[in-house]
Amino acid sequence: MTLFDAAPDPGPDSSARARIVIHFDGGARGNPGPAGIGAVVSDPGTDPPTRLVSVSRYIGETTNNVAEYRALIAGLEAARDFPARAVEVRGDSKLVIEQVRGAWKVRQAHLRPLVDDVRRLLDAYDTVALVHVPREQNTDADLLVNAALDAR
């Protein structure tokens, strides 16, 4: 399911891509515990899709949910170097996807500023799709999380 079927192509005179895809993942070993983030920004307009940038970072001691949000924020910040009109965000955190979408309430006060940061970064796009994917479809971002944790 995607919202991009009708997304306009920016045309040859535009420096912006039609669309980018961001896979994100965050995790903590323990909850809270040592945490890492991973994100992959890709251009699906090429065959195979071109990886534009990857993020893999140890972020200290925090919870899984905070790590998930910080991974998405890092992916969105990295994506700013690759202008696009549309973004598809894919993650295996149902909580993050549904809270950013507005379908679920943000009950933990410490997560509200993170949700606000994500939404502010998403405002840069004409079209946004938030897609919950199974863990098996998020392996590249997961590998980046584990690499960050293993390297600390």
Order of alpha helices (4+ residues) and beta strands (2+ residues): beta-beta-beta-alpha-beta-alpha-alpha-beta-alpha
